[in-house]
């Protein structure tokens, strides 16, 4: 016999989801009306977010904001709300703002448990947002970065970076960052087993 199946609660709207008083630091997203919780991120994930935030933060002009774990509702999302690892927006802040409406850069750090959702669900949704210029997917278990850049309105170019000397060039914020610098403090699973 298998485990008893739990009946999922009624689907939530984004407004209902945002009204829930989540504990500070808890990571929850809304996917098709259903709450998805995540455990605390691995150290590699946190190191990559911090390294990118530091590098990008130095490049930002006045009027731009760099945010981590920011709420984002996809273009067609009445029942979906993502928590983006890192984003840049130039929209003016609003009082008690819970979601960002016009990001220009979105970054997700991939792990074994999140990469399918980040690639197959979030990436297509992110590319539908008219303000988004670039989306970056950063692998936390191997030196591997995928950069998606908008051109000619609705068309996108992709670039794969894997070598320590490869440069992550972000037009949206004017950043050039070598992968060796981005991954400087990350220990990959294979290295961990060998050490």
N, C-alpha and C positions, 0 to 999 in steps of 0.2 A: 504494500500500500504506500502511496505517496503522501506527501504532506497535504493537509487540508488547504484548499485554495481560498485565499482571501478575496472577498468582493471589493474591487477598487471603489473609492469614494466617488461621488458624482464629480464630473469634470469641473474644474475651476476656470473662471475667466482670469485674465491678467489682473484686473482690478481687485478681485477677491484674493488672489495670490499675494499681491503687494500689500494688502491690508492685514495679513497674518503677521503677528509680532515675533519674527524669527529671532533666536538668540544671536547676539553679536558674534560675528566670525563664522556662523554656520553657513554652509554653501548649499543652496537649493536652487533648482531651476524648475520651470514649468514647461512640460512637453505635451502638447495636445491636451491640455487641461489637467494633466497629472503631475504631481510633485515628484521630482527626482532629487534625492539627497546624495551628496558626495562626502567621503571621509576626508580628513585633512590631507593636503597635498604632500607628496614625497619631497624630500629635501632638494633633489635635482630640479624638480618643477619650480620650487620656490626660488632657487638660485638663478634659474633662467629668467623668470619674471623680474627678479631684482636687477639682474645685469642689463636686461633690455630697458627697464624703467629708468635706470641710472643713465644709460647711453642716450636714450630718447629725450629724457628730461632736460639734458644739457643743450639740446638742439631746438627746443620749442620757443617760438616767438610769443610775445605778449598776446593774450587773447586765446591761447590754446591751453587745453588742460589734458594732462596725462592721468588716467584713472585705472586702478586695478580692481578686479572683481566687480565691475560695473554692470548694472542691469541694462538689457537691450531687448526690445520687442521687435521681432522681424516685421517686414513690411505688411505681410498678410496675417499677422499673428494676433488674433483675439484671445487665443488660448495658449500662447507660448511666450516665455520670457527667459532669456539666457543670461548667465552671469559670465561675462567675458573676462579672460585672464588679464588683459591689458588693452586699453584703447586710448586713442587721441581724438579729441573733439574740439571744434572751435565755436560751438554754440554757446551763447551766454548762459551762465548758471541760473537756475530757478530755485526759489525757496522750497525746501523739502523734496527736492527732485530725487526720484528713485530709479528712473531709467533715462538713458541717453537717446536722443532722437536723431542726431546727425553726426555719427562718427566718421572720421576720415581714414583712420587706421585701426585695424582689429588684429589682435594677436592671441592665438590659443597655443598653449603648451600641451603637447600630446603625451599621454601615458597609455599603457596597455589597456586600461579600463575605459579611456575616453576617446581614443583615436577614431573609432568607427563613428561615433556621434559627431565629433568635431569635423571629420572629413565629409561624411555622407549626409549630414543633416544641417549642421551649422554653416559650413562653407557655402552651400547653395543659397541659404537664407541670407547670409552676409552679402553675397554678391548681388542680391536683389535690392539692397539699400542704395538709393541714388547718391548719397553723400560719400560712400565708401570708395576710396582710391586704391587702397592696398589691404590685403589680408595675408597674414603670416602664420604658418603652422610650424611649430618648433618641436622636434622630437626630444623627449627627455631621456630616452634610453639608447640613443645612437646619435652621432653627429649628422643631422639631417634636417634641413630647413626647406620648406616650400613657400615660395613667394608668389602671390597672385596679384597682378597689377591691372587695373582698368585702363583701357585705351579705346578711343573712338566710341565713347558713350556706353554701349552695353557689351563690348567685347573685352576679353580678358587674356593676358599673357601669363604664363607660368614659368617659374625658374626653380630648379632644384639645386641646392647647395649642399655639398657633402665633405669637402676638403677643408682642413684647418686654415688654408690660405684663401679660401673663397670669401668674397666680401658680400655681406648683406647690405644692399643699397636700397634705402627707402626714400623715394621721391617725396612722399607726403610730409616728411619731417626733415629731409636733408641729411640723413644719417648714412654713414658708411661704417660697417662694423665687421671685422674679421671673425669668422667662426671660432678661431682659436681663442679670441677674447671673450666671445659670448659663452663658450663652453668651458672656460678656464677653471671653474670651481665644481664642475660636474664629474662625478665618478659613474661610469657606465656599468651596467650589471656584469658584463664579462670581466671588467677590470676588478670589480668588487670580489668576484669569485676567485680570481687569480691572486688577490692580495691577501 
